[in-house]
Amino acid sequence: MPENDLLDEQVIFERGRFQRIRRWWRGLHPDRGTLVQGWTGWETVEEVDRILPARTFVVRRGRRP
């Protein structure tokens, strides 16, 4: 499936690293979600969960300026 079929992506819920995403795809993709009649004709609305990668950082001890 080409990436240019993705019309929009919106975060509808976020808590910490967890996100709930709603995506609108151009065309009919019944395996992805709900079919709707939209601005560009037939579109598919998909809701998925995404967990963001953990952020790591390094703490260094040193002299203060």
Contacts in CASP RR format, 6 or more apart in sequence:
PFRMAT RR
TARGET T0000
AUTHOR 0000-0000-0000
METHOD contacts of the structure
MODEL  1
MPENDLLDEQVIFERGRFQRIRRWWRGLHPDRGTLVQGWTGWETVEEVDR
ILPARTFVVRRGRRP
1 29 0 8 1.000
5 25 0 8 1.000
5 26 0 8 1.000
5 27 0 8 1.000
5 29 0 8 1.000
6 23 0 8 1.000
6 24 0 8 1.000
6 25 0 8 1.000
6 26 0 8 1.000
7 24 0 8 1.000
7 25 0 8 1.000
7 26 0 8 1.000
7 40 0 8 1.000
7 43 0 8 1.000
8 23 0 8 1.000
8 24 0 8 1.000
9 21 0 8 1.000
9 22 0 8 1.000
9 23 0 8 1.000
9 24 0 8 1.000
10 21 0 8 1.000
10 22 0 8 1.000
10 23 0 8 1.000
11 19 0 8 1.000
11 20 0 8 1.000
11 21 0 8 1.000
12 20 0 8 1.000
12 21 0 8 1.000
12 22 0 8 1.000
12 47 0 8 1.000
13 19 0 8 1.000
13 20 0 8 1.000
14 20 0 8 1.000
16 52 0 8 1.000
17 51 0 8 1.000
17 52 0 8 1.000
17 53 0 8 1.000
17 54 0 8 1.000
18 49 0 8 1.000
18 50 0 8 1.000
18 51 0 8 1.000
18 52 0 8 1.000
19 49 0 8 1.000
19 50 0 8 1.000
19 51 0 8 1.000
19 52 0 8 1.000
20 47 0 8 1.000
20 48 0 8 1.000
20 49 0 8 1.000
20 50 0 8 1.000
21 47 0 8 1.000
21 48 0 8 1.000
21 49 0 8 1.000
21 50 0 8 1.000
22 45 0 8 1.000
22 46 0 8 1.000
22 47 0 8 1.000
23 45 0 8 1.000
23 46 0 8 1.000
23 47 0 8 1.000
23 48 0 8 1.000
24 43 0 8 1.000
24 44 0 8 1.000
24 45 0 8 1.000
24 46 0 8 1.000
25 32 0 8 1.000
25 43 0 8 1.000
25 44 0 8 1.000
25 45 0 8 1.000
25 46 0 8 1.000
26 40 0 8 1.000
26 41 0 8 1.000
26 43 0 8 1.000
27 40 0 8 1.000
27 41 0 8 1.000
27 42 0 8 1.000
27 43 0 8 1.000
27 44 0 8 1.000
28 35 0 8 1.000
28 42 0 8 1.000
28 44 0 8 1.000
29 44 0 8 1.000
29 46 0 8 1.000
30 44 0 8 1.000
32 44 0 8 1.000
32 46 0 8 1.000
33 44 0 8 1.000
33 45 0 8 1.000
33 46 0 8 1.000
33 47 0 8 1.000
34 44 0 8 1.000
34 45 0 8 1.000
34 46 0 8 1.000
35 42 0 8 1.000
35 43 0 8 1.000
35 44 0 8 1.000
36 42 0 8 1.000
36 43 0 8 1.000
36 44 0 8 1.000
36 45 0 8 1.000
37 43 0 8 1.000
END
